[in-house]
Amino acid sequence: MSSHLITWANKHKITLIYIQPGKPTQNAYVERFNRTARHEWLDLHEFESVEHAQLMATQWVWTYNNQRPNSAIGGVPPKTYLNAA
């Protein structure tokens, strides 16, 4: 699978930048999002199909971006912050 990604990236002139092994803090934003997704979405549902998982993911991401207060931006949802900018 990773060889397909590398081939695709090279074909589209995209440079892949890897984090150092054992250094998850170099990718803290994604690590934080992955943890939140696991605890607030994946751990709470049993999926009946891939389509069901995709539907639940879409609903969760919408809530995450539009309704969930974000302490890093003053306790407002990201969409509210974006609209105010």
C-alpha positions as CSV (number, residue, x, y, z in Angstrom):
1,M,0.0,0.0,0.0
2,S,2.7,2.5,0.9
3,S,4.5,1.9,-2.4
4,H,1.3,2.9,-4.2
5,L,1.2,6.2,-2.2
6,I,4.8,6.9,-3.0
7,T,4.3,6.2,-6.7
8,W,1.2,8.4,-6.8
9,A,3.0,11.2,-4.9
10,N,6.0,11.1,-7.2
11,K,3.7,11.1,-10.3
12,H,2.0,14.3,-9.0
13,K,5.3,15.9,-7.9
14,I,4.4,15.7,-4.2
15,T,7.2,15.5,-1.7
16,L,6.4,13.2,1.2
17,I,7.9,14.3,4.5
18,Y,8.1,11.6,7.2
19,I,8.3,12.0,10.9
20,Q,11.2,10.4,12.7
21,P,10.4,6.9,14.2
22,G,9.4,7.3,17.9
23,K,8.7,11.0,17.5
24,P,4.9,11.4,17.4
25,T,5.2,15.0,18.6
26,Q,6.5,15.9,15.2
27,N,2.9,15.1,14.0
28,A,1.0,16.4,17.1
29,Y,-1.9,17.9,15.2
30,V,-2.8,14.6,13.5
31,E,-2.1,12.6,16.6
32,R,-4.5,14.8,18.6
33,F,-7.2,14.6,15.9
34,N,-6.8,10.8,15.7
35,R,-7.1,10.5,19.5
36,T,-10.2,12.6,19.5
37,A,-11.7,10.6,16.6
38,R,-11.1,7.4,18.4
39,H,-12.6,8.5,21.7
40,E,-15.5,10.5,20.4
41,W,-16.5,8.5,17.4
42,L,-14.9,5.1,16.8
43,D,-15.1,3.8,20.3
44,L,-18.8,4.7,20.6
45,H,-20.3,3.0,17.6
46,E,-20.6,-0.4,16.0
47,F,-20.8,-0.1,12.3
48,E,-23.1,-2.2,10.1
49,S,-21.2,-1.5,6.9
50,V,-18.6,0.7,5.3
51,E,-21.4,3.0,4.2
52,H,-22.7,3.3,7.8
53,A,-19.2,4.1,9.0
54,Q,-18.9,6.8,6.3
55,L,-22.2,8.3,7.2
56,M,-21.3,8.4,10.9
57,A,-17.9,9.9,10.1
58,T,-19.5,12.6,8.0
59,Q,-21.9,13.5,10.8
60,W,-19.2,13.5,13.4
61,V,-16.8,15.7,11.3
62,W,-19.7,18.2,10.7
63,T,-20.3,18.4,14.5
64,Y,-16.6,18.6,15.2
65,N,-16.2,21.6,12.8
66,N,-19.5,23.4,13.4
67,Q,-20.7,22.8,16.9
68,R,-17.9,21.6,19.2
69,P,-16.3,24.3,21.2
70,N,-12.5,24.5,20.7
71,S,-10.5,25.7,23.6
72,A,-7.6,26.7,21.4
73,I,-9.7,29.4,19.7
74,G,-11.5,30.8,22.7
75,G,-14.1,28.1,23.3
76,V,-16.0,28.7,20.1
77,P,-16.6,26.2,17.3
78,P,-14.2,26.4,14.4
79,K,-17.0,27.4,11.9
80,T,-18.0,30.3,14.2
81,Y,-14.4,31.5,14.4
82,L,-14.0,31.3,10.6
83,N,-17.2,33.2,10.0
84,A,-16.1,35.9,12.4
85,A,-12.7,36.3,10.7
